[in-house]
């Protein structure tokens, strides 16, 4: 819907060049037209060029961010697609673990704020589940947006950065839990401040 309306909005927002030249041609003579082109505000000078650049970016394949791989068929057209071996650790078990962690965060988030900070064990479990939940979420983003066939080095660097960030976050939350008031008490203090 937005792509259908965009060219019409660009035409209304950006007047054509011949209208602005018509207005300037009556006010100035034709002898100093290059001077008028230089003195015209930058918005009027580049209106059409910017609108065509925007349309070109959205409508053509001139600016391909990640061009498609060469299209080739491995084997013959009648060969079946190779099916990978089932790996339950990255399939249904992984999905079930994600759902258990997500569901476990709901009562652990509500209980300390409803009844006060219960005990350090509940606070520690909340911190651990937050770290695991965020790690799984960012890992799925990396897997989705950095395919290993297209950008293997970028994906490996992003995964190692995620692992390092997860370890740093875990250590920081452990230090905050043992040496300070804990995450739920800190949020409660910020809430009442």
PyMOL commands that place a pseudoatom at each C-alpha (Angstrom):
pseudoatom trace, name=CA, resn=UNK, resi=1, chain=A, elem=C, hetatm=0, pos=[0.000, 0.000, 0.000]
pseudoatom trace, name=CA, resn=UNK, resi=2, chain=A, elem=C, hetatm=0, pos=[2.767, 2.428, 0.909]
pseudoatom trace, name=CA, resn=UNK, resi=3, chain=A, elem=C, hetatm=0, pos=[4.705, 1.669, -2.274]
pseudoatom trace, name=CA, resn=UNK, resi=4, chain=A, elem=C, hetatm=0, pos=[1.604, 2.441, -4.358]
pseudoatom trace, name=CA, resn=UNK, resi=5, chain=A, elem=C, hetatm=0, pos=[1.099, 5.810, -2.677]
pseudoatom trace, name=CA, resn=UNK, resi=6, chain=A, elem=C, hetatm=0, pos=[4.768, 6.870, -2.543]
pseudoatom trace, name=CA, resn=UNK, resi=7, chain=A, elem=C, hetatm=0, pos=[5.170, 8.072, -6.183]
pseudoatom trace, name=CA, resn=UNK, resi=8, chain=A, elem=C, hetatm=0, pos=[1.985, 10.147, -5.917]
pseudoatom trace, name=CA, resn=UNK, resi=9, chain=A, elem=C, hetatm=0, pos=[3.167, 11.741, -2.683]
pseudoatom trace, name=CA, resn=UNK, resi=10, chain=A, elem=C, hetatm=0, pos=[6.568, 12.473, -4.184]
pseudoatom trace, name=CA, resn=UNK, resi=11, chain=A, elem=C, hetatm=0, pos=[4.950, 14.196, -7.158]
pseudoatom trace, name=CA, resn=UNK, resi=12, chain=A, elem=C, hetatm=0, pos=[2.907, 16.407, -4.832]
pseudoatom trace, name=CA, resn=UNK, resi=13, chain=A, elem=C, hetatm=0, pos=[5.783, 17.206, -2.471]
pseudoatom trace, name=CA, resn=UNK, resi=14, chain=A, elem=C, hetatm=0, pos=[8.351, 17.854, -5.197]
pseudoatom trace, name=CA, resn=UNK, resi=15, chain=A, elem=C, hetatm=0, pos=[7.176, 20.298, -7.857]
pseudoatom trace, name=CA, resn=UNK, resi=16, chain=A, elem=C, hetatm=0, pos=[8.473, 19.659, -11.369]
pseudoatom trace, name=CA, resn=UNK, resi=17, chain=A, elem=C, hetatm=0, pos=[11.473, 21.666, -12.525]
pseudoatom trace, name=CA, resn=UNK, resi=18, chain=A, elem=C, hetatm=0, pos=[9.617, 23.488, -15.303]
pseudoatom trace, name=CA, resn=UNK, resi=19, chain=A, elem=C, hetatm=0, pos=[7.304, 25.265, -12.813]
pseudoatom trace, name=CA, resn=UNK, resi=20, chain=A, elem=C, hetatm=0, pos=[10.165, 26.666, -10.748]
pseudoatom trace, name=CA, resn=UNK, resi=21, chain=A, elem=C, hetatm=0, pos=[12.067, 27.672, -13.909]
pseudoatom trace, name=CA, resn=UNK, resi=22, chain=A, elem=C, hetatm=0, pos=[8.959, 29.385, -15.251]
pseudoatom trace, name=CA, resn=UNK, resi=23, chain=A, elem=C, hetatm=0, pos=[8.684, 31.493, -12.089]
pseudoatom trace, name=CA, resn=UNK, resi=24, chain=A, elem=C, hetatm=0, pos=[12.366, 32.416, -12.184]
pseudoatom trace, name=CA, resn=UNK, resi=25, chain=A, elem=C, hetatm=0, pos=[12.391, 33.152, -15.896]
pseudoatom trace, name=CA, resn=UNK, resi=26, chain=A, elem=C, hetatm=0, pos=[9.924, 36.020, -15.471]
pseudoatom trace, name=CA, resn=UNK, resi=27, chain=A, elem=C, hetatm=0, pos=[11.922, 37.580, -12.642]
pseudoatom trace, name=CA, resn=UNK, resi=28, chain=A, elem=C, hetatm=0, pos=[15.359, 37.335, -14.297]
pseudoatom trace, name=CA, resn=UNK, resi=29, chain=A, elem=C, hetatm=0, pos=[16.702, 37.676, -17.765]
pseudoatom trace, name=CA, resn=UNK, resi=30, chain=A, elem=C, hetatm=0, pos=[18.080, 34.814, -19.790]
pseudoatom trace, name=CA, resn=UNK, resi=31, chain=A, elem=C, hetatm=0, pos=[21.568, 36.288, -19.772]
pseudoatom trace, name=CA, resn=UNK, resi=32, chain=A, elem=C, hetatm=0, pos=[22.249, 35.385, -16.165]
pseudoatom trace, name=CA, resn=UNK, resi=33, chain=A, elem=C, hetatm=0, pos=[20.435, 32.045, -16.043]
pseudoatom trace, name=CA, resn=UNK, resi=34, chain=A, elem=C, hetatm=0, pos=[23.592, 30.131, -14.913]
pseudoatom trace, name=CA, resn=UNK, resi=35, chain=A, elem=C, hetatm=0, pos=[23.889, 32.586, -12.035]
pseudoatom trace, name=CA, resn=UNK, resi=36, chain=A, elem=C, hetatm=0, pos=[20.267, 31.936, -11.121]
pseudoatom trace, name=CA, resn=UNK, resi=37, chain=A, elem=C, hetatm=0, pos=[20.961, 28.189, -11.169]
pseudoatom trace, name=CA, resn=UNK, resi=38, chain=A, elem=C, hetatm=0, pos=[23.802, 28.737, -8.699]
pseudoatom trace, name=CA, resn=UNK, resi=39, chain=A, elem=C, hetatm=0, pos=[21.873, 31.106, -6.428]
pseudoatom trace, name=CA, resn=UNK, resi=40, chain=A, elem=C, hetatm=0, pos=[18.691, 29.036, -6.305]
pseudoatom trace, name=CA, resn=UNK, resi=41, chain=A, elem=C, hetatm=0, pos=[18.214, 27.330, -2.926]
pseudoatom trace, name=CA, resn=UNK, resi=42, chain=A, elem=C, hetatm=0, pos=[19.563, 23.823, -2.678]
pseudoatom trace, name=CA, resn=UNK, resi=43, chain=A, elem=C, hetatm=0, pos=[16.110, 22.355, -2.032]
pseudoatom trace, name=CA, resn=UNK, resi=44, chain=A, elem=C, hetatm=0, pos=[14.731, 23.698, -5.310]
pseudoatom trace, name=CA, resn=UNK, resi=45, chain=A, elem=C, hetatm=0, pos=[17.818, 22.636, -7.241]
pseudoatom trace, name=CA, resn=UNK, resi=46, chain=A, elem=C, hetatm=0, pos=[17.856, 19.055, -6.078]
pseudoatom trace, name=CA, resn=UNK, resi=47, chain=A, elem=C, hetatm=0, pos=[14.155, 18.302, -5.653]
pseudoatom trace, name=CA, resn=UNK, resi=48, chain=A, elem=C, hetatm=0, pos=[13.735, 16.313, -8.820]
pseudoatom trace, name=CA, resn=UNK, resi=49, chain=A, elem=C, hetatm=0, pos=[17.066, 14.572, -8.576]
pseudoatom trace, name=CA, resn=UNK, resi=50, chain=A, elem=C, hetatm=0, pos=[16.363, 13.360, -5.024]
pseudoatom trace, name=CA, resn=UNK, resi=51, chain=A, elem=C, hetatm=0, pos=[12.887, 12.151, -5.881]
pseudoatom trace, name=CA, resn=UNK, resi=52, chain=A, elem=C, hetatm=0, pos=[14.155, 10.192, -8.857]
pseudoatom trace, name=CA, resn=UNK, resi=53, chain=A, elem=C, hetatm=0, pos=[16.946, 8.718, -6.735]
pseudoatom trace, name=CA, resn=UNK, resi=54, chain=A, elem=C, hetatm=0, pos=[14.429, 7.571, -4.141]
pseudoatom trace, name=CA, resn=UNK, resi=55, chain=A, elem=C, hetatm=0, pos=[12.182, 6.109, -6.826]
pseudoatom trace, name=CA, resn=UNK, resi=56, chain=A, elem=C, hetatm=0, pos=[15.175, 4.469, -8.496]
pseudoatom trace, name=CA, resn=UNK, resi=57, chain=A, elem=C, hetatm=0, pos=[16.258, 2.864, -5.242]
pseudoatom trace, name=CA, resn=UNK, resi=58, chain=A, elem=C, hetatm=0, pos=[12.809, 1.417, -4.636]
pseudoatom trace, name=CA, resn=UNK, resi=59, chain=A, elem=C, hetatm=0, pos=[11.865, 0.580, -8.200]
pseudoatom trace, name=CA, resn=UNK, resi=60, chain=A, elem=C, hetatm=0, pos=[15.014, -0.761, -9.848]
pseudoatom trace, name=CA, resn=UNK, resi=61, chain=A, elem=C, hetatm=0, pos=[17.745, -3.214, -9.065]
pseudoatom trace, name=CA, resn=UNK, resi=62, chain=A, elem=C, hetatm=0, pos=[20.520, -0.672, -9.449]
pseudoatom trace, name=CA, resn=UNK, resi=63, chain=A, elem=C, hetatm=0, pos=[21.287, -0.597, -5.708]
pseudoatom trace, name=CA, resn=UNK, resi=64, chain=A, elem=C, hetatm=0, pos=[21.347, -4.234, -4.714]
pseudoatom trace, name=CA, resn=UNK, resi=65, chain=A, elem=C, hetatm=0, pos=[22.515, -4.528, -1.131]
pseudoatom trace, name=CA, resn=UNK, resi=66, chain=A, elem=C, hetatm=0, pos=[23.074, -8.270, -1.254]
pseudoatom trace, name=CA, resn=UNK, resi=67, chain=A, elem=C, hetatm=0, pos=[22.878, -9.525, -4.862]
pseudoatom trace, name=CA, resn=UNK, resi=68, chain=A, elem=C, hetatm=0, pos=[21.454, -13.003, -5.442]
pseudoatom trace, name=CA, resn=UNK, resi=69, chain=A, elem=C, hetatm=0, pos=[23.744, -15.960, -5.812]
pseudoatom trace, name=CA, resn=UNK, resi=70, chain=A, elem=C, hetatm=0, pos=[24.198, -17.547, -9.234]
pseudoatom trace, name=CA, resn=UNK, resi=71, chain=A, elem=C, hetatm=0, pos=[21.196, -19.719, -9.982]
pseudoatom trace, name=CA, resn=UNK, resi=72, chain=A, elem=C, hetatm=0, pos=[22.336, -23.278, -10.592]
pseudoatom trace, name=CA, resn=UNK, resi=73, chain=A, elem=C, hetatm=0, pos=[20.822, -26.706, -10.207]
pseudoatom trace, name=CA, resn=UNK, resi=74, chain=A, elem=C, hetatm=0, pos=[22.805, -29.320, -8.331]
pseudoatom trace, name=CA, resn=UNK, resi=75, chain=A, elem=C, hetatm=0, pos=[22.175, -32.711, -9.918]
pseudoatom trace, name=CA, resn=UNK, resi=76, chain=A, elem=C, hetatm=0, pos=[19.253, -33.017, -12.302]
pseudoatom trace, name=CA, resn=UNK, resi=77, chain=A, elem=C, hetatm=0, pos=[15.805, -31.518, -12.093]
pseudoatom trace, name=CA, resn=UNK, resi=78, chain=A, elem=C, hetatm=0, pos=[14.320, -34.902, -11.192]
pseudoatom trace, name=CA, resn=UNK, resi=79, chain=A, elem=C, hetatm=0, pos=[16.540, -35.496, -8.138]
pseudoatom trace, name=CA, resn=UNK, resi=80, chain=A, elem=C, hetatm=0, pos=[14.803, -35.029, -4.797]
pseudoatom trace, name=CA, resn=UNK, resi=81, chain=A, elem=C, hetatm=0, pos=[15.857, -32.269, -2.458]
pseudoatom trace, name=CA, resn=UNK, resi=82, chain=A, elem=C, hetatm=0, pos=[18.405, -33.540, 0.071]
pseudoatom trace, name=CA, resn=UNK, resi=83, chain=A, elem=C, hetatm=0, pos=[16.771, -33.744, 3.490]
pseudoatom trace, name=CA, resn=UNK, resi=84, chain=A, elem=C, hetatm=0, pos=[19.098, -33.059, 6.423]
pseudoatom trace, name=CA, resn=UNK, resi=85, chain=A, elem=C, hetatm=0, pos=[19.285, -35.531, 9.271]
pseudoatom trace, name=CA, resn=UNK, resi=86, chain=A, elem=C, hetatm=0, pos=[16.914, -34.645, 12.107]
pseudoatom trace, name=CA, resn=UNK, resi=87, chain=A, elem=C, hetatm=0, pos=[18.588, -32.933, 15.036]
pseudoatom trace, name=CA, resn=UNK, resi=88, chain=A, elem=C, hetatm=0, pos=[16.194, -32.679, 17.947]
pseudoatom trace, name=CA, resn=UNK, resi=89, chain=A, elem=C, hetatm=0, pos=[18.577, -30.468, 19.952]
pseudoatom trace, name=CA, resn=UNK, resi=90, chain=A, elem=C, hetatm=0, pos=[18.125, -27.708, 17.367]
pseudoatom trace, name=CA, resn=UNK, resi=91, chain=A, elem=C, hetatm=0, pos=[14.535, -28.581, 16.511]
pseudoatom trace, name=CA, resn=UNK, resi=92, chain=A, elem=C, hetatm=0, pos=[11.633, -29.321, 18.794]
pseudoatom trace, name=CA, resn=UNK, resi=93, chain=A, elem=C, hetatm=0, pos=[13.698, -29.498, 22.011]
pseudoatom trace, name=CA, resn=UNK, resi=94, chain=A, elem=C, hetatm=0, pos=[15.213, -26.103, 21.311]
pseudoatom trace, name=CA, resn=UNK, resi=95, chain=A, elem=C, hetatm=0, pos=[11.777, -24.617, 20.590]
pseudoatom trace, name=CA, resn=UNK, resi=96, chain=A, elem=C, hetatm=0, pos=[10.322, -26.157, 23.767]
pseudoatom trace, name=CA, resn=UNK, resi=97, chain=A, elem=C, hetatm=0, pos=[13.222, -24.808, 25.843]
pseudoatom trace, name=CA, resn=UNK, resi=98, chain=A, elem=C, hetatm=0, pos=[12.664, -21.311, 24.403]
pseudoatom trace, name=CA, resn=UNK, resi=99, chain=A, elem=C, hetatm=0, pos=[8.961, -21.459, 25.294]
pseudoatom trace, name=CA, resn=UNK, resi=100, chain=A, elem=C, hetatm=0, pos=[9.672, -22.705, 28.844]
pseudoatom trace, name=CA, resn=UNK, resi=101, chain=A, elem=C, hetatm=0, pos=[12.161, -19.861, 29.413]
pseudoatom trace, name=CA, resn=UNK, resi=102, chain=A, elem=C, hetatm=0, pos=[9.722, -17.296, 28.017]
pseudoatom trace, name=CA, resn=UNK, resi=103, chain=A, elem=C, hetatm=0, pos=[6.846, -18.634, 30.101]
pseudoatom trace, name=CA, resn=UNK, resi=104, chain=A, elem=C, hetatm=0, pos=[9.042, -18.778, 33.198]
pseudoatom trace, name=CA, resn=UNK, resi=105, chain=A, elem=C, hetatm=0, pos=[9.909, -15.103, 32.854]
pseudoatom trace, name=CA, resn=UNK, resi=106, chain=A, elem=C, hetatm=0, pos=[6.273, -14.040, 33.331]
pseudoatom trace, name=CA, resn=UNK, resi=107, chain=A, elem=C, hetatm=0, pos=[5.791, -15.069, 36.983]
pseudoatom trace, name=CA, resn=UNK, resi=108, chain=A, elem=C, hetatm=0, pos=[9.408, -14.278, 37.856]
pseudoatom trace, name=CA, resn=UNK, resi=109, chain=A, elem=C, hetatm=0, pos=[8.947, -10.742, 36.553]
pseudoatom trace, name=CA, resn=UNK, resi=110, chain=A, elem=C, hetatm=0, pos=[5.604, -10.097, 38.245]
pseudoatom trace, name=CA, resn=UNK, resi=111, chain=A, elem=C, hetatm=0, pos=[6.178, -11.754, 41.656]
pseudoatom trace, name=CA, resn=UNK, resi=112, chain=A, elem=C, hetatm=0, pos=[9.056, -9.605, 42.984]
pseudoatom trace, name=CA, resn=UNK, resi=113, chain=A, elem=C, hetatm=0, pos=[7.309, -6.373, 42.072]
pseudoatom trace, name=CA, resn=UNK, resi=114, chain=A, elem=C, hetatm=0, pos=[3.923, -7.487, 43.409]
pseudoatom trace, name=CA, resn=UNK, resi=115, chain=A, elem=C, hetatm=0, pos=[5.165, -8.891, 46.751]
pseudoatom trace, name=CA, resn=UNK, resi=116, chain=A, elem=C, hetatm=0, pos=[8.495, -7.130, 47.128]
pseudoatom trace, name=CA, resn=UNK, resi=117, chain=A, elem=C, hetatm=0, pos=[11.905, -8.673, 46.577]
pseudoatom trace, name=CA, resn=UNK, resi=118, chain=A, elem=C, hetatm=0, pos=[11.272, -12.184, 47.879]
pseudoatom trace, name=CA, resn=UNK, resi=119, chain=A, elem=C, hetatm=0, pos=[14.754, -13.576, 48.176]
pseudoatom trace, name=CA, resn=UNK, resi=120, chain=A, elem=C, hetatm=0, pos=[18.085, -13.536, 46.337]
pseudoatom trace, name=CA, resn=UNK, resi=121, chain=A, elem=C, hetatm=0, pos=[17.417, -16.945, 44.794]
pseudoatom trace, name=CA, resn=UNK, resi=122, chain=A, elem=C, hetatm=0, pos=[14.358, -15.685, 42.911]
pseudoatom trace, name=CA, resn=UNK, resi=123, chain=A, elem=C, hetatm=0, pos=[16.300, -12.636, 41.809]
pseudoatom trace, name=CA, resn=UNK, resi=124, chain=A, elem=C, hetatm=0, pos=[19.185, -14.794, 40.590]
pseudoatom trace, name=CA, resn=UNK, resi=125, chain=A, elem=C, hetatm=0, pos=[16.852, -17.064, 38.616]
pseudoatom trace, name=CA, resn=UNK, resi=126, chain=A, elem=C, hetatm=0, pos=[15.247, -14.004, 37.025]
pseudoatom trace, name=CA, resn=UNK, resi=127, chain=A, elem=C, hetatm=0, pos=[18.676, -12.682, 35.991]
pseudoatom trace, name=CA, resn=UNK, resi=128, chain=A, elem=C, hetatm=0, pos=[19.758, -16.054, 34.582]
pseudoatom trace, name=CA, resn=UNK, resi=129, chain=A, elem=C, hetatm=0, pos=[16.551, -16.452, 32.567]
pseudoatom trace, name=CA, resn=UNK, resi=130, chain=A, elem=C, hetatm=0, pos=[16.847, -12.898, 31.226]
pseudoatom trace, name=CA, resn=UNK, resi=131, chain=A, elem=C, hetatm=0, pos=[20.383, -13.628, 30.029]
pseudoatom trace, name=CA, resn=UNK, resi=132, chain=A, elem=C, hetatm=0, pos=[19.357, -16.945, 28.419]
pseudoatom trace, name=CA, resn=UNK, resi=133, chain=A, elem=C, hetatm=0, pos=[16.234, -15.413, 26.849]
pseudoatom trace, name=CA, resn=UNK, resi=134, chain=A, elem=C, hetatm=0, pos=[18.147, -12.476, 25.349]
pseudoatom trace, name=CA, resn=UNK, resi=135, chain=A, elem=C, hetatm=0, pos=[20.929, -14.774, 24.091]
pseudoatom trace, name=CA, resn=UNK, resi=136, chain=A, elem=C, hetatm=0, pos=[18.424, -17.045, 22.322]
pseudoatom trace, name=CA, resn=UNK, resi=137, chain=A, elem=C, hetatm=0, pos=[16.639, -14.054, 20.797]
pseudoatom trace, name=CA, resn=UNK, resi=138, chain=A, elem=C, hetatm=0, pos=[19.785, -12.409, 19.460]
pseudoatom trace, name=CA, resn=UNK, resi=139, chain=A, elem=C, hetatm=0, pos=[21.084, -15.760, 18.230]
pseudoatom trace, name=CA, resn=UNK, resi=140, chain=A, elem=C, hetatm=0, pos=[17.925, -16.290, 16.187]
pseudoatom trace, name=CA, resn=UNK, resi=141, chain=A, elem=C, hetatm=0, pos=[18.315, -12.794, 14.703]
pseudoatom trace, name=CA, resn=UNK, resi=142, chain=A, elem=C, hetatm=0, pos=[21.896, -13.569, 13.677]
pseudoatom trace, name=CA, resn=UNK, resi=143, chain=A, elem=C, hetatm=0, pos=[20.842, -16.902, 12.170]
pseudoatom trace, name=CA, resn=UNK, resi=144, chain=A, elem=C, hetatm=0, pos=[17.998, -15.258, 10.231]
pseudoatom trace, name=CA, resn=UNK, resi=145, chain=A, elem=C, hetatm=0, pos=[19.855, -12.214, 8.908]
pseudoatom trace, name=CA, resn=UNK, resi=146, chain=A, elem=C, hetatm=0, pos=[23.363, -13.578, 8.344]
pseudoatom trace, name=CA, resn=UNK, resi=147, chain=A, elem=C, hetatm=0, pos=[23.095, -16.839, 6.365]
pseudoatom trace, name=CA, resn=UNK, resi=148, chain=A, elem=C, hetatm=0, pos=[26.195, -18.972, 6.668]
pseudoatom trace, name=CA, resn=UNK, resi=149, chain=A, elem=C, hetatm=0, pos=[26.304, -19.654, 2.921]
pseudoatom trace, name=CA, resn=UNK, resi=150, chain=A, elem=C, hetatm=0, pos=[26.365, -15.941, 2.010]
pseudoatom trace, name=CA, resn=UNK, resi=151, chain=A, elem=C, hetatm=0, pos=[28.416, -14.292, 4.756]
pseudoatom trace, name=CA, resn=UNK, resi=152, chain=A, elem=C, hetatm=0, pos=[30.193, -16.976, 6.798]
pseudoatom trace, name=CA, resn=UNK, resi=153, chain=A, elem=C, hetatm=0, pos=[32.814, -14.678, 8.339]
pseudoatom trace, name=CA, resn=UNK, resi=154, chain=A, elem=C, hetatm=0, pos=[30.278, -12.034, 9.333]
pseudoatom trace, name=CA, resn=UNK, resi=155, chain=A, elem=C, hetatm=0, pos=[28.050, -14.650, 10.891]
pseudoatom trace, name=CA, resn=UNK, resi=156, chain=A, elem=C, hetatm=0, pos=[30.922, -16.209, 12.828]
pseudoatom trace, name=CA, resn=UNK, resi=157, chain=A, elem=C, hetatm=0, pos=[32.035, -12.774, 14.061]
pseudoatom trace, name=CA, resn=UNK, resi=158, chain=A, elem=C, hetatm=0, pos=[28.494, -11.899, 15.110]
pseudoatom trace, name=CA, resn=UNK, resi=159, chain=A, elem=C, hetatm=0, pos=[28.078, -15.206, 16.948]
pseudoatom trace, name=CA, resn=UNK, resi=160, chain=A, elem=C, hetatm=0, pos=[31.363, -14.747, 18.819]
pseudoatom trace, name=CA, resn=UNK, resi=161, chain=A, elem=C, hetatm=0, pos=[30.409, -11.162, 19.674]
pseudoatom trace, name=CA, resn=UNK, resi=162, chain=A, elem=C, hetatm=0, pos=[27.080, -12.450, 20.993]
pseudoatom trace, name=CA, resn=UNK, resi=163, chain=A, elem=C, hetatm=0, pos=[28.814, -15.101, 23.103]
pseudoatom trace, name=CA, resn=UNK, resi=164, chain=A, elem=C, hetatm=0, pos=[31.245, -12.549, 24.527]
pseudoatom trace, name=CA, resn=UNK, resi=165, chain=A, elem=C, hetatm=0, pos=[28.385, -10.149, 25.257]
pseudoatom trace, name=CA, resn=UNK, resi=166, chain=A, elem=C, hetatm=0, pos=[26.382, -12.894, 26.957]
pseudoatom trace, name=CA, resn=UNK, resi=167, chain=A, elem=C, hetatm=0, pos=[29.319, -13.862, 29.184]
pseudoatom trace, name=CA, resn=UNK, resi=168, chain=A, elem=C, hetatm=0, pos=[29.980, -10.197, 30.036]
pseudoatom trace, name=CA, resn=UNK, resi=169, chain=A, elem=C, hetatm=0, pos=[26.305, -9.645, 30.855]
pseudoatom trace, name=CA, resn=UNK, resi=170, chain=A, elem=C, hetatm=0, pos=[26.208, -12.774, 33.009]
pseudoatom trace, name=CA, resn=UNK, resi=171, chain=A, elem=C, hetatm=0, pos=[29.287, -11.691, 34.949]
pseudoatom trace, name=CA, resn=UNK, resi=172, chain=A, elem=C, hetatm=0, pos=[27.959, -8.155, 35.380]
pseudoatom trace, name=CA, resn=UNK, resi=173, chain=A, elem=C, hetatm=0, pos=[24.594, -9.385, 36.658]
pseudoatom trace, name=CA, resn=UNK, resi=174, chain=A, elem=C, hetatm=0, pos=[26.309, -11.868, 38.998]
pseudoatom trace, name=CA, resn=UNK, resi=175, chain=A, elem=C, hetatm=0, pos=[28.437, -9.069, 40.407]
pseudoatom trace, name=CA, resn=UNK, resi=176, chain=A, elem=C, hetatm=0, pos=[25.371, -6.835, 40.727]
pseudoatom trace, name=CA, resn=UNK, resi=177, chain=A, elem=C, hetatm=0, pos=[23.450, -9.580, 42.523]
pseudoatom trace, name=CA, resn=UNK, resi=178, chain=A, elem=C, hetatm=0, pos=[26.203, -10.498, 44.985]
pseudoatom trace, name=CA, resn=UNK, resi=179, chain=A, elem=C, hetatm=0, pos=[27.775, -7.096, 45.694]
pseudoatom trace, name=CA, resn=UNK, resi=180, chain=A, elem=C, hetatm=0, pos=[24.770, -4.786, 45.349]
pseudoatom trace, name=CA, resn=UNK, resi=181, chain=A, elem=C, hetatm=0, pos=[21.001, -4.769, 45.958]
pseudoatom trace, name=CA, resn=UNK, resi=182, chain=A, elem=C, hetatm=0, pos=[19.935, -6.947, 43.035]
pseudoatom trace, name=CA, resn=UNK, resi=183, chain=A, elem=C, hetatm=0, pos=[17.983, -6.249, 39.896]
pseudoatom trace, name=CA, resn=UNK, resi=184, chain=A, elem=C, hetatm=0, pos=[14.434, -6.213, 41.317]
pseudoatom trace, name=CA, resn=UNK, resi=185, chain=A, elem=C, hetatm=0, pos=[15.373, -3.921, 44.210]
pseudoatom trace, name=CA, resn=UNK, resi=186, chain=A, elem=C, hetatm=0, pos=[17.244, -1.609, 41.808]
pseudoatom trace, name=CA, resn=UNK, resi=187, chain=A, elem=C, hetatm=0, pos=[14.200, -1.398, 39.515]
pseudoatom trace, name=CA, resn=UNK, resi=188, chain=A, elem=C, hetatm=0, pos=[11.941, -0.774, 42.538]
pseudoatom trace, name=CA, resn=UNK, resi=189, chain=A, elem=C, hetatm=0, pos=[14.226, 2.039, 43.715]
pseudoatom trace, name=CA, resn=UNK, resi=190, chain=A, elem=C, hetatm=0, pos=[14.266, 3.587, 40.252]
pseudoatom trace, name=CA, resn=UNK, resi=191, chain=A, elem=C, hetatm=0, pos=[10.482, 3.299, 40.069]
pseudoatom trace, name=CA, resn=UNK, resi=192, chain=A, elem=C, hetatm=0, pos=[9.982, 5.127, 43.382]
pseudoatom trace, name=CA, resn=UNK, resi=193, chain=A, elem=C, hetatm=0, pos=[12.730, 7.718, 42.800]
for i in range(1, 193): cmd.bond("trace and resi %d" % i, "trace and resi %d" % (i + 1))
show_as sticks, trace
zoom trace
